[in-house]
């Protein structure tokens, strides 16, 4: 049973509504059985800046204050372009959309967020930040899936206005995760 004194927390930038128009095109590019692919619901699509894991409810106000004090990035624009997979094309687990313009500002924001949350993470690991927007997960144990149609899918680039960052609670259920915004941090 899940401890009710903690929340599973991450910080990210919502992106679902901005990419909604291209998802039918991307989904139609696959030539594999869609039962192996779990597409993210529009309301759950985001760009993760930091996954914190379980945070005690009593630490949430201090965490919010720390993030508010450290974010100094102004609003900026990202361009969503291209597609990719994690970890390898031979055994894909995640389908994602890439970013090109605005990534330098995004990395500055990422470092500000990481500096503000590192002391709250139960297990702090230094990882390489690979900016991406997860749009689907491939079910564990699926047959070999040809990801080339996805990787070669062509869509018009999309501009994503980044004017805020959100702190989410993630609740896991058998049918998938449910995200609730705990706090939104506007950018200058």
C-alpha positions as MATLAB code, in Angstrom:
seq = 'XXXXXXXXXXXXXXXXXXXXXXXXXXXXXXXXXXXXXXXXXXXXXXXXXXXXXXXXXXXXXXXXXXXXXXXXXXXXXXXXXXXXXXXXXXXXXXXXXXXXXXXXXXXXXXXXXXXXXXXXXXXXXXXXXXXXXXXXXXXXXXXXXXXXXXXXXXXXXXXXXXXXXXXXXXXXXXXXXXXXXXXXXXXX';
ca = [
       0.000    0.000    0.000;
       1.270    3.464   -0.915;
       2.363    5.704    1.945;
      -0.124    8.599    2.131;
       2.515   10.846    3.741;
       4.484   11.103    0.488;
       3.855   12.218   -3.058;
       5.611   10.922   -6.178;
       6.788   14.216   -7.692;
       8.342   15.502  -10.905;
       8.811   18.896  -12.536;
       8.045   19.443  -16.191;
       6.635   21.547  -18.997;
       3.182   20.573  -20.319;
       3.207   19.907  -24.080;
       0.221   17.692  -24.926;
      -2.115   20.282  -26.351;
       0.626   21.780  -28.511;
       1.431   18.452  -30.202;
      -2.119   17.127  -30.361;
      -2.482   18.056  -34.038;
       0.436   15.860  -35.191;
      -0.282   12.732  -33.135;
      -2.729   11.156  -35.642;
      -0.090   11.487  -38.369;
       2.601    9.954  -36.167;
       0.342    7.130  -35.022;
      -0.580    6.305  -38.605;
       3.117    5.981  -39.514;
       3.456    2.785  -37.505;
       3.166   -0.551  -39.236;
       3.206   -2.667  -36.123;
       0.444   -3.877  -33.879;
      -0.753   -0.932  -31.863;
      -1.624   -3.237  -28.960;
       2.106   -3.219  -28.159;
       2.195    0.581  -27.979;
       0.748    2.555  -25.075;
       0.238    6.091  -26.336;
       0.339    8.779  -23.665;
      -2.950   10.596  -23.031;
      -2.775   14.209  -24.264;
      -3.126   15.565  -20.724;
      -0.053   13.556  -19.593;
       2.330   14.613  -22.361;
       5.085   16.822  -20.994;
       8.806   17.494  -21.071;
      10.346   16.249  -17.819;
      12.911   18.542  -16.243;
      13.436   16.604  -13.015;
      12.013   13.435  -11.493;
      12.207   13.626   -7.712;
      10.457   10.415   -6.700;
       8.739   10.145   -3.334;
       8.729   13.410   -1.379;
       7.323   13.731    2.123;
       4.217   15.917    2.249;
       5.856   17.988    4.992;
       8.738   18.833    2.596;
       6.525   19.980   -0.299;
       6.252   23.638    0.901;
      10.060   23.877    1.258;
      10.517   22.253   -2.146;
       8.132   24.789   -3.729;
       9.987   27.650   -2.040;
      13.342   26.335   -3.228;
      12.139   26.111   -6.843;
      10.583   29.595   -6.673;
      13.858   31.035   -5.348;
      16.114   29.413   -7.959;
      14.225   29.885  -11.235;
      15.441   33.021  -12.977;
      14.936   32.024  -16.616;
      12.748   34.236  -18.779;
      10.066   32.890  -21.075;
      11.397   31.281  -24.243;
      10.357   29.186  -27.201;
      11.247   25.603  -28.116;
      10.741   23.972  -31.476;
       9.506   20.384  -31.506;
      11.129   18.545  -34.373;
      12.133   14.978  -35.167;
      11.562   11.683  -33.397;
      13.625    9.247  -31.374;
      13.567    6.174  -29.174;
      15.070    4.999  -25.897;
      17.164    3.055  -25.272;
      18.041    1.284  -28.568;
      16.267    0.615  -31.852;
      16.766   -3.125  -31.265;
      14.855   -2.985  -27.998;
      12.812    0.244  -27.919;
      10.862    1.121  -24.792;
      10.026    4.807  -25.323;
       8.957    6.772  -28.414;
       9.671   10.488  -28.176;
       9.662   13.781  -30.052;
      12.815   15.864  -30.158;
      13.580   19.528  -29.746;
      15.896   21.777  -31.653;
      15.623   25.588  -31.284;
      15.645   26.904  -27.705;
      17.493   23.949  -26.206;
      20.264   26.163  -24.755;
      17.720   28.111  -22.695;
      16.016   24.853  -21.744;
      19.315   23.495  -20.403;
      19.791   26.633  -18.286;
      16.283   26.125  -16.864;
      17.048   22.434  -16.281;
      20.171   23.311  -14.239;
      18.236   25.879  -12.195;
      15.592   23.248  -11.425;
      18.192   20.586  -10.565;
      20.009   22.993   -8.233;
      16.738   23.759   -6.470;
      15.579   20.146   -6.007;
      18.755   18.090   -5.507;
      18.609   18.196   -1.695;
      15.025   16.862   -1.782;
      15.775   13.827   -3.914;
      16.124   10.621   -1.936;
      18.695    9.354   -4.404;
      20.493   12.081   -6.309;
      22.195   10.892   -9.474;
      23.954   13.092  -11.971;
      22.451   12.231  -15.343;
      22.880   13.602  -18.816;
      19.846   15.686  -19.699;
      18.412   14.616  -23.064;
      15.523   16.981  -23.826;
      12.580   15.054  -25.285;
       8.817   14.641  -25.055;
       7.690   11.059  -24.446;
       4.587   10.249  -26.491;
       4.396    6.447  -26.136;
       5.812    3.467  -24.289;
       6.306    0.014  -25.721;
       4.901   -2.722  -23.543;
       7.430   -4.956  -21.839;
       7.952   -8.279  -23.542;
       6.580   -7.088  -26.886;
       7.721   -8.726  -30.071;
      10.454   -6.998  -32.015;
       8.935   -3.777  -33.279;
      10.059   -1.960  -36.409;
      10.537    1.636  -35.259;
      11.782    2.971  -38.601;
       8.338    4.243  -39.694;
       8.149    6.215  -36.450;
      11.712    7.518  -36.728;
      11.090    8.526  -40.339;
       7.722   10.163  -39.704;
       7.587   13.684  -41.080;
       5.539   16.403  -39.457;
       5.574   20.173  -39.411;
       7.673   21.567  -36.611;
       5.736   22.976  -33.680;
       6.671   25.973  -31.575;
       6.228   25.445  -27.847;
       5.987   28.614  -25.769;
       7.643   27.967  -22.405;
       6.190   30.507  -20.018;
       5.896   28.329  -16.924;
       7.061   25.115  -15.300;
       4.800   22.805  -13.286;
       5.347   20.544  -10.306;
       3.277   17.380  -10.680;
       2.195   14.553   -8.458;
       2.197   11.237  -10.300;
      -0.109    8.461   -9.117;
       0.416    5.061  -10.687;
      -2.552    2.858  -11.560;
      -2.797   -0.380  -13.586;
      -4.361    1.557  -16.488;
      -1.581    4.195  -16.402;
      -0.294    7.212  -14.523;
      -2.471   10.116  -13.455;
      -0.793   13.523  -13.066;
      -2.007   16.373  -10.895;
      -0.419   19.829  -10.960;
       0.703   20.764   -7.441;
       2.167   24.158   -8.359;
       2.863   26.198  -11.479;
       5.925   28.441  -11.555;
       5.606   31.299  -14.080;
       8.777   32.344  -15.889;
       9.685   36.054  -16.062;
];
